[in-house]
Amino acid sequence: MKSLPAVLVREKNKLATPDPWIVLLDIELDATHKLYFCSNNQNVTWSGRVYTAFPFLLEPTEENSKGEIPSVSLKVANVTQVIHAYLEQLDGAVGATVTIRVVNAGYLSEDASELDMTFTVVSTSADAEWIVFTLGAPNPLRRRFPPFRFIAKHCHWEFKGHECGYSGAFTDCDRSFENCEKRSNTRRFGGYRGLSEKGWRVA
């Protein structure tokens, strides 16, 4: 089991210290849109990554007796509208990952991973002042079931991904069998050619 380094334990137990504890946010909206913020009046470099000083608030977890999944509210300033544009492109970024880290400004090289928490964005709302991310565990009732659809002429795999395996000159693909033939890659086609194209099957 992990534990905090002794130097951080001593720092935590001090009644007063010149080195503040800083909250770092890793907001991964998708594979290409990643934001890194810190609760400080200046930028912080941690583990080779620069965290930008940016206003945000974390509200404590609310618990009740109704059996609802506990959640955390993360409010990020929306005055500049910078993040708002990303959310419009990504349908609110529901399903995105947010990691909350707590580090000490005087000991940024120490391993404080025991204080890391990772959440999933389960809902998003915004107004002119704040973007509010509701963080928690994903609701299993909202997941697709079964996880895969069995379609005769449509490939499941991401183009040029590991399963696709294509590395040629083409830069896009509509995932149809015809496109796969043009790229001479039908042996890696991720559809189900044996199914009737006039019907569907759940398995």
Secondary structure as the mmCIF struct_conf table of DSSP 4:
data_model
#
loop_
_struct_conf.conf_type_id
_struct_conf.id
_struct_conf.beg_label_comp_id
_struct_conf.beg_label_asym_id
_struct_conf.beg_label_seq_id
_struct_conf.end_label_comp_id
_struct_conf.end_label_asym_id
_struct_conf.end_label_seq_id
HELX_RH_AL_P HELX_RH_AL_P1 ALA A 6 ASN A 13
BEND BEND1 LEU A 15 LEU A 15
BEND BEND2 PRO A 18 ASP A 19
STRN STRN1 TRP A 21 GLU A 28
BEND BEND3 ASP A 30 THR A 32
STRN STRN2 LYS A 34 CYS A 38
BEND BEND4 SER A 39 GLN A 42
STRN STRN3 VAL A 44 TRP A 46
TURN_TY1_P TURN_TY1_P1 SER A 47 GLY A 48
STRN STRN4 ARG A 49 ALA A 53
STRN STRN5 PHE A 56 GLU A 59
HELX_LH_PP_P HELX_LH_PP_P1 PRO A 60 GLU A 62
BEND BEND5 SER A 65 LYS A 66
HELX_LH_PP_P HELX_LH_PP_P2 GLU A 68 PRO A 70
STRN STRN6 SER A 71 ALA A 77
BEND BEND6 VAL A 79 THR A 80
HELX_RH_AL_P HELX_RH_AL_P2 VAL A 82 GLN A 89
TURN_TY1_P TURN_TY1_P2 LEU A 90 LEU A 90
HELX_RH_3T_P HELX_RH_3T_P1 ASP A 91 ALA A 93
TURN_TY1_P TURN_TY1_P3 VAL A 94 GLY A 95
STRN STRN7 THR A 97 ASN A 104
TURN_TY1_P TURN_TY1_P4 ALA A 105 GLY A 106
TURN_TY1_P TURN_TY1_P5 LEU A 108 SER A 109
BEND BEND7 GLU A 110 GLU A 110
HELX_RH_3T_P HELX_RH_3T_P2 SER A 113 LEU A 115
STRN STRN8 MET A 117 ALA A 126
BEND BEND8 ALA A 128 GLU A 129
STRN STRN9 TRP A 130 GLY A 136
HELX_LH_PP_P HELX_LH_PP_P3 ALA A 137 ASN A 139
HELX_RH_3T_P HELX_RH_3T_P3 PRO A 140 ARG A 142
BEND BEND9 ARG A 143 ARG A 143
BEND BEND10 PHE A 145 PRO A 147
STRN STRN10 PHE A 150 PHE A 150
BEND BEND11 ALA A 152 LYS A 153
STRN STRN11 HIS A 154 HIS A 154
BEND BEND12 TRP A 157 TRP A 157
HELX_LH_PP_P HELX_LH_PP_P4 GLU A 158 GLU A 158
TURN_TY1_P TURN_TY1_P6 PHE A 159 LYS A 160
BEND BEND13 GLY A 161 GLY A 161
TURN_TY1_P TURN_TY1_P7 HIS A 162 CYS A 164
BEND BEND14 GLY A 168 ALA A 169
STRN STRN12 SER A 176 SER A 176
HELX_RH_AL_P HELX_RH_AL_P3 PHE A 177 LYS A 182
TURN_TY1_P TURN_TY1_P8 ARG A 183 SER A 184
HELX_RH_3T_P HELX_RH_3T_P4 THR A 186 ARG A 188
BEND BEND15 GLY A 191 GLY A 191
TURN_TY1_P TURN_TY1_P9 ARG A 193 GLY A 194
BEND BEND16 LEU A 195 LEU A 195
TURN_TY1_P TURN_TY1_P10 GLU A 197 LYS A 198
BEND BEND17 GLY A 199 GLY A 199
STRN STRN13 ARG A 201 ARG A 201
#
